Amino acid sequence: MAALPGRHSSSPKVEIEVGERIVSVSNPDRVYFPARGETKLDLVNYYLSVGDGIVRALRDRPCMLHRFPTGVSGEKVHQKRLPHGAPEWMDTVRVFFPRYKRTADELCVTELAQVIWAVQMSTVEFHPWNSRRPQIEKPDEWRIDLDPMPDCPFDRVRNIADVCWELLDELGIRGFPKTSGGAGLHIYVRIEQEWGFSDVRRAALAFAREVERRAPKDVSTTWWRKDRDPAALFVDYNQNARDHTIASAYSVRGNTDATVSTPFDWDELADIDPRDFTIATVPARYANKGDLTAEIDDVAFRLDQLLDWAARDEKAGEQAPPEPSE
């Protein structure tokens, strides 16, 4: 999985061998990340270095692409439909959007070459759904998004992640943490594909409220951003709503430093700094530690306890926030 020798110097494109595929990458020397000067080809080589991990994160999921045709300092394109000109070996899944009464054929990764082709089409970030084909309407992933408000220090994010870890442990559930690539942290949990998006979001809200009860000075579950304490941490249950996506594990983020949404072990939490994880550093970490999400599909957990908590909260008068629009 590398650039074919001798092609780069004599051509405005480079051909990349990925498994049984050849992907032509145009403008390989275009600078995508100005902080250190990484190019489009550097981005390709990054995704090759974490191949198993990025495919595991995306496999069989509808995937929205965040494209930057001239690099991350330029225009950003949110692309739900597979870009035109895709080769016949690119897999897609058709998704219906009730609000617009339209469908879109979204990328549905099954092999690494498809990731590299998307990068050739200027994709930097990969934002998959939390469900997979053929059961698109039944999520298999519950996402805990620890989203700090502007004045929330990262130590607070770490502390609340620790609260989440303890609560998950009490529930007998294993969560897989990762940096967001920004200021927050994510925790992913595999779940049985038994519930629809609304129930998974109800369960996520019940969990968030329990975290808030345990750290009321630090955590907010308030729906409206304007009503939250600017130093609070928002436990964002809305990332479990239909067609709401966040950057996958091993996805690069569209910022000048080329940070990466990076899985980590729980025993690393006290020292974690999201700024340390970039396309310049994650390949060596991955080579050393392997894919820290490798066991994520081994066990799927149930949401019964959380849904019981949701029913309890609703009976006690807790108001359900409105469903976010697609």
VEXTIVO-165941 format. One record per residue (C-alpha): x, y, z; residue number from 1. Coordinates in nm, 4 decimals, decimal comma. Layout:
// VEXTIVO-165941
{x=X	y=Y	z=Z	k=NUM}
...
This chain:
// VEXTIVO-165941
{x=0,0000	y=0,0000	z=0,0000	k=1}
{x=0,2274	y=0,2735	z=-0,1264	k=2}
{x=0,3020	y=0,5092	z=-0,4099	k=3}
{x=0,4281	y=0,3192	z=-0,7126	k=4}
{x=0,7969	y=0,3982	z=-0,7720	k=5}
{x=0,8972	y=0,6488	z=-1,0345	k=6}
{x=0,5498	y=0,7906	z=-1,0973	k=7}
{x=0,5535	y=1,1020	z=-0,8804	k=8}
{x=0,8420	y=1,2981	z=-1,0294	k=9}
{x=0,7284	y=1,2807	z=-1,3919	k=10}
{x=0,3541	y=1,3309	z=-1,3499	k=11}
{x=0,1126	y=1,5724	z=-1,1790	k=12}
{x=-0,0427	y=1,2703	z=-1,0105	k=13}
{x=0,0793	y=0,9708	z=-0,8151	k=14}
{x=-0,0637	y=0,6211	z=-0,8307	k=15}
{x=-0,1243	y=0,4458	z=-0,5010	k=16}
{x=-0,1504	y=0,0695	z=-0,4716	k=17}
{x=-0,4117	y=-0,0204	z=-0,2088	k=18}
{x=-0,4731	y=-0,3918	z=-0,1855	k=19}
{x=-0,5879	y=-0,4978	z=-0,5315	k=20}
{x=-0,6776	y=-0,1424	z=-0,6370	k=21}
{x=-0,4808	y=0,1406	z=-0,7914	k=22}
{x=-0,5939	y=0,4902	z=-0,6891	k=23}
{x=-0,4620	y=0,7912	z=-0,8810	k=24}
{x=-0,4045	y=1,0924	z=-0,6588	k=25}
{x=-0,3934	y=1,4268	z=-0,8357	k=26}
{x=-0,2152	y=1,7324	z=-0,6945	k=27}
{x=-0,0219	y=1,5234	z=-0,4413	k=28}
{x=0,1975	y=1,8197	z=-0,3418	k=29}
{x=-0,0896	y=2,0555	z=-0,2642	k=30}
{x=-0,0495	y=2,1768	z=0,0939	k=31}
{x=-0,3584	y=2,0828	z=0,2923	k=32}
{x=-0,2400	y=2,1671	z=0,6459	k=33}
{x=-0,0374	y=2,4899	z=0,6651	k=34}
{x=0,0852	y=2,4607	z=1,0267	k=35}
{x=0,3521	y=2,2047	z=0,9312	k=36}
{x=0,3032	y=2,1981	z=0,5568	k=37}
{x=0,1530	y=1,8501	z=0,5162	k=38}
{x=0,0249	y=1,7776	z=0,1688	k=39}
{x=-0,2546	y=1,5796	z=0,0125	k=40}
{x=-0,0122	y=1,2896	z=-0,0311	k=41}
{x=0,0795	y=1,3113	z=0,3372	k=42}
{x=-0,2912	y=1,2773	z=0,4148	k=43}
{x=-0,3137	y=0,9714	z=0,1894	k=44}
{x=-0,0129	y=0,8143	z=0,3615	k=45}
{x=-0,1644	y=0,8855	z=0,7021	k=46}
{x=-0,4841	y=0,6971	z=0,6155	k=47}
{x=-0,2792	y=0,4101	z=0,4738	k=48}
{x=-0,0923	y=0,3888	z=0,8057	k=49}
{x=-0,4145	y=0,3420	z=1,0078	k=50}
{x=-0,5910	y=0,1351	z=0,7438	k=51}
{x=-0,7502	y=-0,1360	z=0,9581	k=52}
{x=-0,8636	y=0,1186	z=1,2160	k=53}
{x=-1,0311	y=0,3625	z=0,9776	k=54}
{x=-1,2047	y=0,0811	z=0,7885	k=55}
{x=-1,3302	y=-0,0679	z=1,1153	k=56}
{x=-1,4685	y=0,2725	z=1,2162	k=57}
{x=-1,6489	y=0,3230	z=0,8847	k=58}
{x=-1,7391	y=-0,0271	z=0,7729	k=59}
{x=-2,0918	y=-0,0576	z=0,6297	k=60}
{x=-2,2016	y=0,2825	z=0,7630	k=61}
{x=-2,3509	y=0,5662	z=0,5565	k=62}
{x=-2,0765	y=0,8255	z=0,5630	k=63}
{x=-2,0841	y=1,2004	z=0,5115	k=64}
{x=-1,7625	y=1,3451	z=0,3748	k=65}
{x=-1,6109	y=1,6779	z=0,4743	k=66}
{x=-1,4159	y=1,7854	z=0,1688	k=67}
{x=-1,1628	y=2,0671	z=0,1352	k=68}
{x=-1,0815	y=2,1000	z=-0,2374	k=69}
{x=-0,7983	y=2,3501	z=-0,1817	k=70}
{x=-0,6879	y=2,2480	z=0,1678	k=71}
{x=-0,8278	y=2,3193	z=0,5122	k=72}
{x=-0,7810	y=2,6958	z=0,4812	k=73}
{x=-1,0233	y=2,7019	z=0,1899	k=74}
{x=-1,3855	y=2,6133	z=0,1270	k=75}
{x=-1,5394	y=2,3247	z=0,3204	k=76}
{x=-1,7939	y=2,1029	z=0,1437	k=77}
{x=-2,0336	y=1,8796	z=0,3396	k=78}
{x=-2,1006	y=1,5943	z=0,0991	k=79}
{x=-2,3683	y=1,3349	z=0,1653	k=80}
{x=-2,3817	y=1,1937	z=-0,1863	k=81}
{x=-2,0872	y=1,0030	z=-0,3280	k=82}
{x=-1,8926	y=1,2444	z=-0,5494	k=83}
{x=-1,9341	y=1,2124	z=-0,9253	k=84}
{x=-1,6843	y=1,0035	z=-1,1170	k=85}
{x=-1,6574	y=0,7271	z=-0,8587	k=86}
{x=-1,5220	y=0,3931	z=-0,9845	k=87}
{x=-1,7591	y=0,0976	z=-0,9934	k=88}
{x=-1,5950	y=-0,0613	z=-0,6882	k=89}
{x=-1,7053	y=0,2198	z=-0,4552	k=90}
{x=-1,9838	y=0,0908	z=-0,2291	k=91}
{x=-2,2832	y=0,3038	z=-0,1370	k=92}
{x=-2,6018	y=0,2772	z=0,0634	k=93}
{x=-2,9219	y=0,4649	z=-0,0191	k=94}
{x=-3,0569	y=0,6766	z=0,2659	k=95}
{x=-3,3964	y=0,8473	z=0,2775	k=96}
{x=-3,4352	y=1,1923	z=0,4323	k=97}
{x=-3,8006	y=1,2395	z=0,5340	k=98}
{x=-3,7713	y=1,6141	z=0,5914	k=99}
{x=-3,6734	y=1,6727	z=0,2289	k=100}
{x=-3,8460	y=1,3659	z=0,0810	k=101}
{x=-3,5217	y=1,2841	z=-0,0990	k=102}
{x=-3,2657	y=1,0077	z=-0,1035	k=103}
{x=-2,8873	y=1,0098	z=-0,1194	k=104}
{x=-2,6427	y=0,7365	z=-0,2135	k=105}
{x=-2,3791	y=0,7781	z=0,0576	k=106}
{x=-2,0344	y=0,6222	z=0,0690	k=107}
{x=-2,0419	y=0,2921	z=0,2586	k=108}
{x=-1,6821	y=0,1839	z=0,3170	k=109}
{x=-1,5943	y=-0,1842	z=0,2913	k=110}
{x=-1,2235	y=-0,1568	z=0,2014	k=111}
{x=-0,9331	y=0,0819	z=0,2433	k=112}
{x=-0,9101	y=0,1758	z=-0,1256	k=113}
{x=-1,2490	y=0,3469	z=-0,0912	k=114}
{x=-1,1111	y=0,5662	z=0,1865	k=115}
{x=-0,8117	y=0,6599	z=-0,0275	k=116}
{x=-1,0338	y=0,7404	z=-0,3277	k=117}
{x=-1,2398	y=0,9700	z=-0,1042	k=118}
{x=-0,9165	y=1,1436	z=0,0017	k=119}
{x=-0,8287	y=1,1816	z=-0,3660	k=120}
{x=-1,1605	y=1,3645	z=-0,3933	k=121}
{x=-1,0342	y=1,6056	z=-0,1238	k=122}
{x=-1,2004	y=1,4395	z=0,1751	k=123}
{x=-1,0276	y=1,5182	z=0,5041	k=124}
{x=-1,2941	y=1,4163	z=0,7579	k=125}
{x=-1,5141	y=1,1036	z=0,7640	k=126}
{x=-1,8450	y=1,1320	z=0,9522	k=127}
{x=-2,0269	y=0,7965	z=0,9630	k=128}
{x=-2,3765	y=0,7222	z=1,0918	k=129}
{x=-2,4163	y=0,5189	z=1,4096	k=130}
{x=-2,6040	y=0,2496	z=1,2169	k=131}
{x=-2,5053	y=0,0074	z=0,9423	k=132}
{x=-2,6623	y=-0,1489	z=0,6408	k=133}
{x=-2,8847	y=-0,3392	z=0,6046	k=134}
{x=-3,0532	y=-0,2052	z=0,9229	k=135}
{x=-3,0012	y=0,1662	z=0,8715	k=136}
{x=-3,2893	y=0,2576	z=1,1040	k=137}
{x=-3,1470	y=0,0532	z=1,3966	k=138}
{x=-2,8267	y=0,2001	z=1,5447	k=139}
{x=-2,5566	y=-0,0371	z=1,6652	k=140}
{x=-2,3505	y=0,2372	z=1,8280	k=141}
{x=-2,4265	y=0,4675	z=2,1213	k=142}
{x=-2,2108	y=0,7787	z=2,1205	k=143}
{x=-2,1256	y=0,9815	z=2,4301	k=144}
{x=-2,0004	y=1,3210	z=2,3168	k=145}
{x=-1,8310	y=1,5308	z=2,5852	k=146}
{x=-1,8577	y=1,8745	z=2,4287	k=147}
{x=-1,6982	y=2,1569	z=2,6301	k=148}
{x=-1,8436	y=2,5054	z=2,6269	k=149}
{x=-1,5961	y=2,7837	z=2,5378	k=150}
{x=-1,4739	y=2,8461	z=2,8946	k=151}
{x=-1,4610	y=2,4814	z=3,0014	k=152}
{x=-1,1026	y=2,3713	z=3,0829	k=153}
{x=-0,9824	y=2,0389	z=2,9486	k=154}
{x=-0,9187	y=1,9102	z=3,3013	k=155}
{x=-1,2946	y=1,9256	z=3,3483	k=156}
{x=-1,3452	y=1,7204	z=3,0322	k=157}
{x=-1,1045	y=1,4583	z=3,1694	k=158}
{x=-1,2826	y=1,4526	z=3,5057	k=159}
{x=-1,6243	y=1,3997	z=3,3481	k=160}
{x=-1,4852	y=1,1292	z=3,1209	k=161}
{x=-1,3776	y=0,9541	z=3,4402	k=162}
{x=-1,7321	y=0,9884	z=3,5782	k=163}
{x=-1,8631	y=0,8358	z=3,2557	k=164}
{x=-1,6169	y=0,5484	z=3,2836	k=165}
{x=-1,7306	y=0,4739	z=3,6401	k=166}
{x=-2,0972	y=0,4878	z=3,5431	k=167}
{x=-2,0455	y=0,2618	z=3,2424	k=168}
{x=-1,8594	y=0,0180	z=3,4667	k=169}
{x=-2,1541	y=0,0127	z=3,7092	k=170}
{x=-2,3810	y=-0,0667	z=3,4147	k=171}
{x=-2,1514	y=-0,3492	z=3,3019	k=172}
{x=-2,0837	y=-0,1710	z=2,9745	k=173}
{x=-1,7483	y=-0,1259	z=2,8016	k=174}
{x=-1,6902	y=0,2112	z=2,6388	k=175}
{x=-1,4140	y=0,2911	z=2,3912	k=176}
{x=-1,2812	y=0,6470	z=2,4387	k=177}
{x=-1,1197	y=0,8700	z=2,1811	k=178}
{x=-1,0266	y=1,2322	z=2,1410	k=179}
{x=-1,2590	y=1,4331	z=1,9211	k=180}
{x=-0,9722	y=1,5969	z=1,7382	k=181}
{x=-1,0918	y=1,9222	z=1,8935	k=182}
{x=-1,1464	y=2,0216	z=2,2552	k=183}
{x=-1,3702	y=1,7314	z=2,3594	k=184}
{x=-1,3731	y=1,3565	z=2,4043	k=185}
{x=-1,5982	y=1,0816	z=2,2689	k=186}
{x=-1,6900	y=0,7424	z=2,4105	k=187}
{x=-1,8390	y=0,4779	z=2,1805	k=188}
{x=-2,0399	y=0,1750	z=2,2901	k=189}
{x=-2,1571	y=-0,1095	z=2,0683	k=190}
{x=-2,5237	y=-0,1880	z=2,1293	k=191}
{x=-2,7702	y=-0,4496	z=2,0142	k=192}
{x=-2,9471	y=-0,3420	z=1,6941	k=193}
{x=-3,2853	y=-0,3555	z=1,8606	k=194}
{x=-3,3884	y=0,0079	z=1,9082	k=195}
{x=-3,4567	y=0,2989	z=1,6745	k=196}
{x=-3,2824	y=0,6353	z=1,6850	k=197}
{x=-3,5373	y=0,7951	z=1,9188	k=198}
{x=-3,4932	y=0,5290	z=2,1860	k=199}
{x=-3,1145	y=0,5335	z=2,1584	k=200}
{x=-3,1260	y=0,9110	z=2,2032	k=201}
{x=-3,3606	y=0,8701	z=2,5043	k=202}
{x=-3,1123	y=0,6275	z=2,6575	k=203}
{x=-2,8233	y=0,8653	z=2,5867	k=204}
{x=-3,0147	y=1,1510	z=2,7515	k=205}
{x=-3,0863	y=0,9370	z=3,0590	k=206}
{x=-2,7148	y=0,8594	z=3,0862	k=207}
{x=-2,6262	y=1,2275	z=3,0431	k=208}
{x=-2,8695	y=1,3272	z=3,3186	k=209}
{x=-2,7153	y=1,0731	z=3,5539	k=210}
{x=-2,3697	y=1,2150	z=3,4805	k=211}
{x=-2,5100	y=1,5610	z=3,5512	k=212}
{x=-2,6477	y=1,4418	z=3,8869	k=213}
{x=-2,3023	y=1,3186	z=3,9821	k=214}
{x=-2,1236	y=1,6371	z=3,8738	k=215}
{x=-2,3908	y=1,9096	z=3,8799	k=216}
{x=-2,1433	y=2,1990	z=3,8943	k=217}
{x=-1,9532	y=2,0834	z=3,5889	k=218}
{x=-2,2072	y=1,9228	z=3,3550	k=219}
{x=-2,5034	y=2,0524	z=3,1578	k=220}
{x=-2,7757	y=1,8705	z=2,9663	k=221}
{x=-2,9606	y=2,1947	z=2,8875	k=222}
{x=-3,0994	y=2,1876	z=2,5342	k=223}
{x=-3,0402	y=2,5508	z=2,4351	k=224}
{x=-2,6785	y=2,6514	z=2,4072	k=225}
{x=-2,7542	y=3,0088	z=2,5174	k=226}
{x=-2,8873	y=2,8739	z=2,8491	k=227}
{x=-2,5755	y=2,6743	z=2,9394	k=228}
{x=-2,2998	y=2,7873	z=3,1712	k=229}
{x=-2,0115	y=2,8882	z=2,9394	k=230}
{x=-1,7714	y=2,6921	z=3,1640	k=231}
{x=-1,9809	y=2,3743	z=3,1650	k=232}
{x=-1,9370	y=2,0496	z=2,9792	k=233}
{x=-2,2348	y=1,9542	z=2,7629	k=234}
{x=-2,2949	y=1,5791	z=2,7428	k=235}
{x=-2,4360	y=1,5825	z=2,3921	k=236}
{x=-2,7011	y=1,3126	z=2,3576	k=237}
{x=-2,8110	y=1,4610	z=2,0245	k=238}
{x=-2,5257	y=1,2870	z=1,8431	k=239}
{x=-2,7458	y=0,9763	z=1,8599	k=240}
{x=-3,0267	y=1,1327	z=1,6576	k=241}
{x=-3,0885	y=1,0122	z=1,3044	k=242}
{x=-2,8412	y=1,1507	z=1,0498	k=243}
{x=-2,6320	y=1,3254	z=1,3161	k=244}
{x=-2,2682	y=1,2368	z=1,2713	k=245}
{x=-1,9336	y=1,3085	z=1,4308	k=246}
{x=-1,5818	y=1,2381	z=1,3125	k=247}
{x=-1,4933	y=0,8703	z=1,3269	k=248}
{x=-1,2056	y=0,7117	z=1,5106	k=249}
{x=-0,8850	y=0,7872	z=1,3163	k=250}
{x=-1,0506	y=1,0631	z=1,1137	k=251}
{x=-0,8324	y=1,3655	z=1,0535	k=252}
{x=-0,9973	y=1,6971	z=1,1404	k=253}
{x=-1,0130	y=1,9932	z=0,9083	k=254}
{x=-0,7830	y=2,2283	z=1,0976	k=255}
{x=-0,4399	y=2,3640	z=1,0195	k=256}
{x=-0,2680	y=2,1317	z=1,2688	k=257}
{x=-0,4185	y=1,8153	z=1,1145	k=258}
{x=-0,5325	y=1,6761	z=1,4479	k=259}
{x=-0,6769	y=1,3254	z=1,4564	k=260}
{x=-0,9729	y=1,1819	z=1,6469	k=261}
{x=-0,7633	y=0,9224	z=1,8266	k=262}
{x=-0,8619	y=0,6207	z=2,0403	k=263}
{x=-0,6845	y=0,5890	z=2,3734	k=264}
{x=-0,6783	y=0,3533	z=2,6705	k=265}
{x=-0,8597	y=0,4561	z=2,9881	k=266}
{x=-0,5331	y=0,4480	z=3,1814	k=267}
{x=-0,4054	y=0,7256	z=2,9512	k=268}
{x=-0,6906	y=0,9606	z=3,0407	k=269}
{x=-0,5075	y=1,1602	z=3,3102	k=270}
{x=-0,2327	y=1,2638	z=3,0684	k=271}
{x=-0,4222	y=1,2861	z=2,7405	k=272}
{x=-0,3849	y=1,6053	z=2,5358	k=273}
{x=-0,5768	y=1,6065	z=2,2055	k=274}
{x=-0,3220	y=1,8431	z=2,0515	k=275}
{x=-0,0601	y=1,5690	z=2,0661	k=276}
{x=-0,2442	y=1,3538	z=1,8120	k=277}
{x=-0,1871	y=1,4618	z=1,4519	k=278}
{x=-0,1139	y=1,2994	z=1,1197	k=279}
{x=0,2533	y=1,3501	z=1,2083	k=280}
{x=0,2341	y=1,1519	z=1,5360	k=281}
{x=-0,0536	y=0,9026	z=1,5145	k=282}
{x=0,1079	y=0,6639	z=1,2597	k=283}
{x=0,3936	y=0,5797	z=1,5016	k=284}
{x=0,1464	y=0,5491	z=1,7902	k=285}
{x=-0,0695	y=0,3169	z=1,5811	k=286}
{x=0,2305	y=0,1064	z=1,4810	k=287}
{x=0,3253	y=0,0761	z=1,8486	k=288}
{x=-0,0149	y=0,0250	z=2,0120	k=289}
{x=-0,2213	y=-0,1159	z=1,7275	k=290}
{x=-0,5875	y=-0,0354	z=1,6827	k=291}
{x=-0,7302	y=0,0356	z=2,0285	k=292}
{x=-1,0814	y=-0,0209	z=1,8896	k=293}
{x=-0,9969	y=-0,3703	z=1,7643	k=294}
{x=-1,2314	y=-0,5339	z=2,0192	k=295}
{x=-1,5222	y=-0,2917	z=1,9834	k=296}
{x=-1,7355	y=-0,5356	z=1,7838	k=297}
{x=-1,6770	y=-0,8278	z=2,0202	k=298}
{x=-1,9715	y=-0,7518	z=2,2520	k=299}
{x=-2,2934	y=-0,5582	z=2,1918	k=300}
{x=-2,4614	y=-0,4188	z=2,5035	k=301}
{x=-2,8251	y=-0,3596	z=2,5891	k=302}
{x=-2,9950	y=-0,0309	z=2,6775	k=303}
{x=-3,2722	y=-0,1653	z=2,9014	k=304}
{x=-3,1397	y=-0,0043	z=3,2195	k=305}
{x=-3,0946	y=0,3321	z=3,0546	k=306}
{x=-3,4424	y=0,3193	z=2,9025	k=307}
{x=-3,5808	y=0,2403	z=3,2485	k=308}
{x=-3,4015	y=0,5514	z=3,3752	k=309}
{x=-3,5514	y=0,7501	z=3,0869	k=310}
{x=-3,9025	y=0,6329	z=3,1786	k=311}
{x=-3,8366	y=0,7181	z=3,5440	k=312}
{x=-3,7190	y=1,0694	z=3,4530	k=313}
{x=-4,0173	y=1,1284	z=3,2259	k=314}
{x=-4,2571	y=1,0097	z=3,4969	k=315}
{x=-4,0895	y=1,2513	z=3,7398	k=316}
{x=-4,1639	y=1,5382	z=3,5031	k=317}
{x=-3,8363	y=1,5755	z=3,3170	k=318}
{x=-3,9214	y=1,7310	z=2,9827	k=319}
{x=-3,7948	y=1,5600	z=2,6708	k=320}
{x=-3,6017	y=1,8030	z=2,4501	k=321}
{x=-3,7290	y=1,8416	z=2,0939	k=322}
{x=-3,5966	y=1,6074	z=1,8313	k=323}
{x=-3,3250	y=1,7834	z=1,6311	k=324}
{x=-3,3957	y=1,8250	z=1,2616	k=325}
{x=-3,2001	y=1,6274	z=1,0045	k=326}
